[in-house]
Amino acid sequence: MELDIKTAVQTAFFLAIIGVFASIFLIFRNFNSAKKMPFYRKRRHLQLKSIRLFVLVIFLIAAALFFNQYAEPAIYLVFPPSPTITLTPTVTITPTITLTPTITLTPTITETPLISPTPEVPAVIQAEFQSTVVPNPDAAFSPLVISKGIDDEFQPIGPNTEFEQPMSTLYATFSYINMLAGDQWTSIWRRVEDGQIVCYETIPWDGSTGGYGFSDCTAPASDWLPGTYEVQIFVGYEFKVSTRFDVIGEPPTPTFTISPTSTASKSPTATSTRTPLPTHTASITPTKTRTPTKSLTPTITLTPTRTNTPTSTRTPRPTDTRWPSQTPTPVVTR
């Protein structure tokens, strides 16, 4: 009988819970027996036994909390999980295909997936790399398992290799080992037929060195066209693992394309054709521009040239004071 780490931790947790309830039962029984005991020494012995059981209850509660929260991650630090997921043993049934090696001659068509043996991160996604840490070349991933949901421990719910529309979100779960904090890791979801990328993510690794993880892809149902899809995982520029799955059924077509007809409300702007009215101002403005021609009237300023007339100011007239020359008349003095 094989027992994995997770099952062992859960078993220890339930045993600790059972021990807590059993100890509490014994405490109450010893306490009631001590109250009925007439002998002091026996009564004291039962009381001390109850106290020891109470200490044991506290220890078992602490152990149960440890097993439930911290035991499994602590064990993984000492014994990292193997890269192979527990679902892979089902693959051991497939070796029956080795009985038909004659069919392996026909996979001359399988040479077409030359893209898949050496996949690489597209240059557009490489431009988004942020990490400066050199990735650990020993990092390893288990085969990817595709499902429509996962539980709290990153385990797939209803894994499958074929999914039917409608749908929007898929998950690729895996186990990993030897990952370092800050390693740039990338997951790419693409359609095999045309190589179209449905969604991707590339971020520095912020998880532990080993454990379970997942990559999810959320896209409108109309983007999940029928066909084969592939999920690829990279650490840095190095390809690690990939898997394929099929989508069947036609995606739902959006019916909200009628809304653009609301732009017809802008047709009332045709009333702005009345703006030619200002063209009548052109007939008025030319007439007004003729008025400045009256500025020729300042040419009448030639009249100041008549200032020459002041030259005819016969100022010598004051010199005509000849009448004082008649002063000889006073000589008539007798």
C-alpha positions as CSV (number, residue, x, y, z in Angstrom):
1,M,0.0,0.0,0.0
2,E,1.5,3.3,-1.1
3,L,0.9,6.4,1.0
4,D,1.8,9.8,-0.4
5,I,2.8,12.8,1.7
6,K,-0.6,14.5,1.4
7,T,-2.5,11.5,2.6
8,A,-0.1,10.9,5.5
9,V,-0.5,14.5,6.7
10,Q,-4.3,14.3,6.5
11,T,-4.2,11.0,8.4
12,A,-2.1,12.5,11.2
13,F,-4.5,15.5,11.4
14,F,-7.6,13.2,11.9
15,L,-5.7,11.1,14.4
16,A,-4.9,14.2,16.4
17,I,-8.6,15.3,16.3
18,I,-9.7,11.9,17.5
19,G,-7.1,12.1,20.4
20,V,-8.5,15.5,21.4
21,F,-12.0,14.2,21.7
22,A,-10.9,11.0,23.5
23,S,-8.8,13.0,26.0
24,I,-11.7,15.4,26.7
25,F,-14.0,12.3,27.4
26,L,-11.4,10.9,29.8
27,I,-11.0,14.2,31.6
28,F,-14.7,14.5,32.3
29,R,-14.9,10.8,33.4
30,N,-12.0,11.1,35.8
31,F,-13.3,14.4,37.1
32,N,-16.7,12.9,37.9
33,S,-15.1,9.9,39.5
34,A,-12.9,12.1,41.7
35,K,-15.9,13.9,43.1
36,K,-17.5,10.7,44.1
37,M,-14.2,9.2,45.6
38,P,-14.2,9.4,49.4
39,F,-10.4,8.7,49.7
40,Y,-8.2,11.7,49.4
41,R,-5.2,10.0,47.8
42,K,-7.3,8.3,45.1
43,R,-9.2,11.5,44.5
44,R,-6.0,13.4,44.2
45,H,-4.6,10.8,41.8
46,L,-7.6,11.1,39.5
47,Q,-7.4,14.9,39.6
48,L,-3.7,14.8,38.6
49,K,-4.6,12.4,35.8
50,S,-7.2,14.8,34.5
51,I,-4.7,17.7,34.5
52,R,-2.2,15.6,32.5
53,L,-5.0,14.8,30.0
54,F,-5.8,18.5,29.7
55,V,-2.2,19.2,28.8
56,L,-2.3,16.4,26.3
57,V,-5.5,18.0,24.8
58,I,-3.6,21.3,24.3
59,F,-0.7,19.5,22.7
60,L,-3.0,17.5,20.3
61,I,-4.8,20.7,19.3
62,A,-1.5,22.4,18.4
63,A,-0.4,19.3,16.5
64,A,-3.7,19.2,14.6
65,L,-3.2,22.9,13.6
66,F,0.3,22.2,12.5
67,F,-0.7,19.2,10.4
68,N,-3.5,21.1,8.7
69,Q,-1.5,24.3,7.9
70,Y,2.3,23.8,7.9
71,A,3.2,20.1,7.8
72,E,2.8,19.5,4.1
73,P,4.8,22.6,2.9
74,A,7.5,21.8,5.5
75,I,7.8,18.2,4.3
76,Y,8.1,19.5,0.7
77,L,11.1,21.6,1.7
78,V,12.9,18.4,2.8
79,F,11.4,16.0,0.2
80,P,10.5,18.0,-2.9
81,P,7.7,16.5,-4.9
82,S,8.6,14.5,-8.0
83,P,7.9,16.3,-11.4
84,T,5.5,13.5,-12.4
85,I,1.9,14.2,-11.4
86,T,-0.1,11.4,-9.8
87,L,-2.4,11.2,-12.8
88,T,0.4,10.1,-15.1
89,P,0.3,6.4,-14.0
90,T,-2.8,6.2,-16.3
91,V,-0.3,6.7,-19.2
92,T,1.2,3.3,-18.4
93,I,-1.8,1.8,-20.2
94,T,-0.7,3.5,-23.5
95,P,2.3,1.2,-24.0
96,T,-0.1,-1.0,-25.9
97,I,0.5,1.4,-28.8
98,T,4.0,0.0,-29.0
99,L,2.3,-3.1,-30.5
100,T,1.5,-1.1,-33.7
101,P,4.9,0.2,-34.7
102,T,3.9,-0.3,-38.3
103,I,1.7,2.8,-38.0
104,T,4.8,4.8,-37.0
105,L,5.8,4.6,-40.6
106,T,2.9,6.8,-41.6
107,P,3.7,9.6,-39.3
108,T,5.7,11.1,-42.0
109,I,3.1,13.8,-41.5
110,T,4.2,14.1,-37.9
111,E,7.3,16.0,-39.3
112,T,5.0,19.0,-39.7
113,P,5.0,19.6,-36.0
114,L,8.6,20.9,-36.4
115,I,7.3,23.9,-34.5
116,S,6.4,21.9,-31.4
117,P,9.7,20.1,-30.8
118,T,11.6,23.4,-30.5
119,P,9.0,26.0,-29.6
120,E,10.3,29.4,-28.6
121,V,8.9,32.5,-27.0
122,P,7.8,35.1,-29.6
123,A,9.8,38.3,-29.7
124,V,6.7,40.4,-28.7
125,I,6.5,38.4,-25.5
126,Q,10.2,38.5,-24.9
127,A,10.0,42.3,-24.9
128,E,7.9,42.0,-21.7
129,F,10.5,40.1,-19.7
130,Q,11.2,41.8,-16.4
131,S,13.5,39.4,-14.5
132,T,17.2,39.8,-14.4
133,V,17.8,36.4,-12.6
134,V,19.5,33.6,-14.6
135,P,16.9,30.8,-14.7
136,N,17.7,27.5,-13.0
137,P,18.4,25.0,-15.8
138,D,17.4,22.1,-13.5
139,A,13.8,23.4,-13.1
140,A,11.3,20.7,-14.2
141,F,7.6,20.5,-14.7
142,S,5.2,17.5,-14.8
143,P,2.9,16.9,-17.8
144,L,0.1,19.5,-18.0
145,V,-3.5,18.5,-17.2
146,I,-6.3,20.6,-18.8
147,S,-9.6,21.2,-17.0
148,K,-12.4,23.7,-16.6
149,G,-11.8,24.1,-12.8
150,I,-9.4,23.5,-10.0
151,D,-9.7,23.1,-6.2
152,D,-8.0,25.0,-3.4
153,E,-4.9,22.8,-3.7
154,F,-4.4,23.4,-7.4
155,Q,-5.7,20.0,-8.4
156,P,-7.8,19.7,-11.6
157,I,-11.6,19.2,-11.4
158,G,-12.9,17.0,-14.3
159,P,-9.6,16.8,-16.4
160,N,-10.1,16.1,-20.1
161,T,-8.5,16.4,-23.5
162,E,-11.7,17.5,-25.3
163,F,-13.9,20.4,-24.3
164,E,-17.3,21.4,-25.8
165,Q,-18.6,25.0,-26.3
166,P,-19.7,27.2,-24.7
167,M,-16.8,27.9,-22.4
168,S,-14.6,30.8,-21.3
169,T,-11.8,29.7,-18.9
170,L,-9.5,26.7,-18.9
171,Y,-6.8,25.7,-16.5
172,A,-3.5,23.8,-17.0
173,T,-2.3,22.3,-13.7
174,F,1.2,20.8,-13.0
175,S,3.7,20.0,-10.4
176,Y,7.2,21.6,-10.4
177,I,10.6,21.4,-8.7
178,N,13.9,23.4,-8.6
179,M,12.2,26.8,-9.4
180,L,14.0,29.9,-8.1
181,A,12.4,33.1,-7.0
182,G,12.6,35.7,-9.8
183,D,12.9,33.2,-12.6
184,Q,11.0,34.5,-15.6
185,W,8.3,32.0,-16.5
186,T,5.9,32.1,-19.4
187,S,2.8,30.2,-20.4
188,I,1.4,30.5,-24.0
189,W,-2.0,29.2,-25.1
190,R,-2.2,29.0,-28.9
191,R,-4.3,27.4,-31.7
192,V,-2.3,24.8,-33.5
193,E,-4.0,25.2,-36.9
194,D,-3.0,28.8,-37.5
195,G,-0.6,29.5,-34.6
196,Q,-2.8,32.2,-33.2
197,I,-2.1,33.0,-29.6
198,V,-5.3,33.0,-27.5
199,C,-3.7,34.3,-24.3
200,Y,-0.4,34.2,-22.5
201,E,1.3,35.4,-19.3
202,T,4.9,36.1,-18.5
203,I,6.0,37.1,-15.0
204,P,8.9,36.6,-12.5
205,W,8.4,33.5,-10.4
206,D,7.1,34.3,-6.9
207,G,6.3,30.8,-5.6
208,S,8.2,28.1,-3.7
209,T,10.9,25.9,-5.1
210,G,8.6,22.9,-5.5
211,G,4.9,22.1,-5.3
212,Y,1.8,22.5,-7.4
213,G,0.8,25.3,-9.8
214,F,-1.4,26.2,-12.7
215,S,-1.9,28.5,-15.6
216,D,-5.3,29.8,-16.7
217,C,-6.6,31.2,-19.9
218,T,-9.8,33.3,-20.0
219,A,-11.1,34.4,-23.3
220,P,-14.5,35.2,-24.9
221,A,-16.4,32.1,-26.1
222,S,-16.2,33.4,-29.6
223,D,-12.4,33.1,-29.5
224,W,-12.4,29.4,-28.7
225,L,-12.9,28.2,-32.3
226,P,-13.2,24.5,-33.0
227,G,-9.8,22.8,-33.4
228,T,-6.6,21.7,-31.5
229,Y,-4.9,24.0,-29.0
230,E,-1.5,23.7,-27.3
231,V,-0.3,25.0,-23.9
232,Q,3.5,25.7,-23.7
233,I,5.5,26.4,-20.5
234,F,8.9,28.2,-20.6
235,V,11.4,29.2,-18.0
236,G,13.4,32.1,-19.3
237,Y,13.9,31.3,-23.0
238,E,14.0,27.5,-22.4
239,F,11.1,25.4,-23.3
240,K,10.0,23.0,-20.5
241,V,6.7,21.2,-21.3
242,S,3.6,21.4,-23.4
243,T,0.3,19.5,-24.0
244,R,-2.6,19.6,-26.5
245,F,-6.4,19.5,-26.2
246,D,-9.4,19.8,-28.6
247,V,-12.3,22.2,-28.6
248,I,-15.5,21.0,-30.3
249,G,-18.7,22.8,-31.1
250,E,-19.4,26.1,-32.7
251,P,-18.9,29.2,-30.5
252,P,-21.9,31.4,-29.8
253,T,-22.2,34.4,-32.1
254,P,-22.7,37.9,-30.5
255,T,-26.1,39.4,-31.1
256,F,-25.5,42.9,-29.9
257,T,-24.3,44.3,-33.2
258,I,-27.6,46.3,-33.6
259,S,-26.4,48.9,-31.1
260,P,-24.3,50.8,-33.7
261,T,-27.5,51.9,-35.4
262,S,-27.8,54.4,-32.6
263,T,-25.3,56.6,-34.5
264,A,-28.2,57.6,-36.8
265,S,-29.1,60.1,-34.1
266,K,-26.3,62.3,-35.4
267,S,-28.2,62.9,-38.6
268,P,-29.9,66.1,-37.2
269,T,-26.6,67.7,-37.7
270,A,-27.7,68.2,-41.3
271,T,-29.5,71.4,-40.1
272,S,-26.0,73.0,-40.0
273,T,-26.3,73.4,-43.8
274,R,-27.9,76.8,-43.0
275,T,-24.5,78.1,-42.3
276,P,-24.3,79.5,-45.8
277,L,-26.3,82.4,-44.5
278,P,-23.1,84.2,-43.4
279,T,-22.1,84.3,-47.1
280,H,-24.4,87.4,-47.4
281,T,-21.9,89.3,-45.3
282,A,-19.6,89.2,-48.3
283,S,-21.9,91.6,-50.2
284,I,-21.8,94.1,-47.3
285,T,-18.2,94.1,-46.4
286,P,-17.1,95.2,-49.9
287,T,-19.2,98.3,-49.7
288,K,-17.8,99.2,-46.3
289,T,-14.3,98.9,-47.6
290,R,-14.9,101.7,-50.0
291,T,-15.4,104.2,-47.3
292,P,-11.7,104.3,-46.6
293,T,-11.3,105.8,-50.0
294,K,-12.6,109.0,-48.4
295,S,-9.3,109.1,-46.7
296,L,-8.2,111.0,-49.8
297,T,-9.9,114.0,-48.3
298,P,-6.8,114.6,-46.2
299,T,-5.2,115.7,-49.4
300,I,-7.1,118.9,-48.8
301,T,-4.4,119.6,-46.3
302,L,-2.9,121.6,-49.1
303,T,-4.6,124.6,-47.7
304,P,-1.9,124.9,-45.1
305,T,0.3,126.0,-48.0
306,R,-1.6,129.3,-47.9
307,T,0.5,130.1,-44.9
308,N,2.5,132.0,-47.4
309,T,0.0,134.8,-47.1
310,P,1.5,135.8,-43.8
311,T,4.4,137.0,-45.8
312,S,2.1,139.8,-46.8
313,T,1.9,140.9,-43.3
314,R,3.0,144.5,-43.9
315,T,4.4,145.0,-40.6
316,P,6.2,148.0,-41.9
317,R,3.0,149.8,-41.3
318,P,4.0,150.7,-37.8
319,T,6.8,152.6,-39.5
320,D,4.1,154.9,-40.9
321,T,4.3,157.0,-37.8
322,R,4.9,159.9,-40.0
323,W,2.4,162.0,-38.2
324,P,4.8,162.7,-35.4
325,S,6.9,164.5,-38.0
326,Q,4.4,167.2,-38.0
327,T,5.7,168.5,-34.8
328,P,6.9,171.6,-36.5
329,T,3.6,173.1,-35.9
330,P,4.6,174.2,-32.4
331,V,7.0,176.7,-33.8
332,V,4.3,179.1,-34.0
333,T,5.1,180.3,-30.6
334,R,5.0,183.9,-30.4
